[in-house]
């Protein structure tokens, strides 16, 4: 039995409605994936084992958008023209004119996709000496619950809350794999790992399809009973 914490650099692949996908690619930067959870490992035959548990994860994106508004005012006594004469005199002509002002506002926000999942992995672990163990595992996870915070820009240029953007509240299936080096002593195990994962089905159904991937490192602590 144990606990783990992981961090990974993330990426996303989107396809479907071209206008929506282009807007999101221009405004959003996929940042990372964090996961924390509890693990239960069952030793099988020889070095082989199966491990499961409960994990909470969060994908984070950075959204940068620039908004421009234009206002026009009428000036009834606006300098419209200057006429320069050879004797160095200047004639100024005034009249009604339009003053156009453009206001630019840059907005930076973070979109978060949170989920609760059950991971199941099969793997093996081999001795590298008295206290070191090297392990490999692969498996899948299935999300039980999900929620989203933040907003995106839809194909018409309007703001759309993520919770209304068709993301699955459950049922996201992901594949994963990892390699772990662990130090073992007195029934305790402390391991560091390198891992990768990818969603296997689409996370979204709002006019486009989205898959996410992450590669990162993690730490796990386990106790054998």
N, C-alpha and C positions, 0 to 999 in steps of 0.2 A: 504494500500500500504506500502511496506517496502523493506528492504534489509537484506541479511544474509551472514554469513561466517561460513564455517564448516571445520573441520579437522578430518580425520579418519585413523586408522591403517588398512592396506590392506593386502589381501592375494589373491593368484591366484591358480586355478586348471586347469591343462593342461592334455590333453590326445591326443593320435594319434601316430605319428611317434616316436617310442621309442628312437632312437638315438638322435633326436632333443630335445625331452622333457628332456632326461637325461642331455644333455649338458646345457640346460637352467637352470635346477634345480641346477646344480653344480656351475654355474657362476653367477646366478642372485638371488638377494634378493628383494622381493616385499616390498616396504616401506610404502607408504601412499597415501591417496586421499585428495585433497583439492578442495573445491567448494565455489564459491562466486556468488551472483546474486541478482536479483530483484524479488519481490513477489507482487501479487495482490490477495487479499482474498475477497470472496463473501460470506456473511452470508446467510445461508439457514433457514430452520425452526428450532426454538429452539436453542440448542447449536451447531448445525451442520453447517459446512462450506465447501466450496471448495476453493482450493488455487492453483494458477498457476504462471508462470513467465518465466524468462529466466536465465539460469545459465551457468557459465563457470567452467569446472572442469579439474583436472590434476592428473593422476596416475603417481607415480614416482617409479622406480626400481633402485637398485644399482647393477652394473655389475662389477665383479672382475674376471679378467682372467690372467693366467700365461702363458707366451710364452717362449719357450726354443729354442735356435739355437745352432747348433754344428758346429764347424770349426776344420779342421785338417790341420796341417802343418808338413812338413818333415824337420827333423834336420839331416844333414849328419854327424855330429860329436857328437852324443848323447851317454851319459853314459848308456850302456846296462847291464853291469854286474860287480860285484866286487867279487874277490876271495881272501879270507883271509887264509894265511898260518900260520903254527905253529910258525914260527920265527917272527910273528907279522908283516910281510910284507903284502902288499895288491896289487893285480894286478887288474887294471881297464881295462875293455874292451870297446872300443868305436866303434860306427858304425852308420849306418843310422836307424833312428827311427821315429815314428809318434807321434806327440803331439796333443792330443785331448782337445779342450777347449769348455766348455758348458756355454753359456750366458743365464741368466734367467732375464726376465723382467715382472714385475707385473703391470697391468693396471687397474685403477679404474675409472669408468665412470658412468653416470646416464642416464637412458632411461626415456623418458617422453611421455605420451600419453595424449594429450589435446583434449578436446571436448566442444562443445556448445550444450546445450540441453534444452528441454521444459519439466519441471516437472509438474505433476498434482496430487494433493493429496486431499483426502476427510478425514475430521476429525471432532472432537467435542471438545469443551472447557467448563470447569465447574469452578464455583467460589469456592475458598477456603477461602473466607473472603472478606473484602472490596476491596483489591487491588491485590490479588494473583489469578492466573488462572492456572488450570492444563489441558493440552490438549493432545490428542492422534490423530495421523493421519497415513494414509497409502496411497500409490499410486504408480505411475510409471513415468518414464521419457523416452524420445525418443531423441536420439542425431541427430542434424541437420548437424553437421560438425565435423570432427576430423582430427588431424594431429599427426604424431609421429616423434620424434627426438631421435637419438642414433642408436645403432646397436646391433645385436645378432650374435651368432655363429651358422652357419647352420650345418646340419648333416654331412657335409664333412670337417668341421673344418675351413671353410672360414667365413670371416666377411660379414654380410648381413645387409644393412641399414633397419631400421624399416619401413621406408616409402615404401620399396619394399617387405615387409614380409607378405603382404596380410591382414593387419588390415583394418577393415571397416572404410571408411571415413565418413560414416553416417549410421544411422539405428540401432545403439546399443540400445536395450531395457533393462531397469533396473527396478527392483522393490525396494521399499523403505518403511520404517516406522520410526516413531519417537514419543517420548514423550517429552513434553515441559512444563516448569514451567515459567510463565510470571508475571511480575509486571506491572500493568496497572494504569495510572493516566493521567487525562486531555486529553484523546484521544490517548495517546502514550502507546506503549507496548514494553517492553524490556524482551526478553525471552532467556533462556538457554535450550538446548535440548540434549538428547542422541538419536542417530540415527543409523540405519543399512541399508545397501543396497547391492544388488547383481545383476549382469548382468543376464538377463534371456535368451538371445541368445548368440551364440558364437561371440567373438570379432574378431576372426582370421580364415583364411581359408588356411594357408600355411602349409599343412602337419600335422596339429594338431588343436585341439579345445581348446579354452581358455575362462574361466569364471573368473570374479573378484568380490571380496567382500570387504566390509569395515565396520568398527564399530568405532564410534567416538562421538565427541561433537560439538556443534555449538552455535552461537549467532545470534539472529534475532531482528531487530528493526522495528516496524510498527507504522503507523499513521492512525487513523480512520477519515473518512470524512463523 
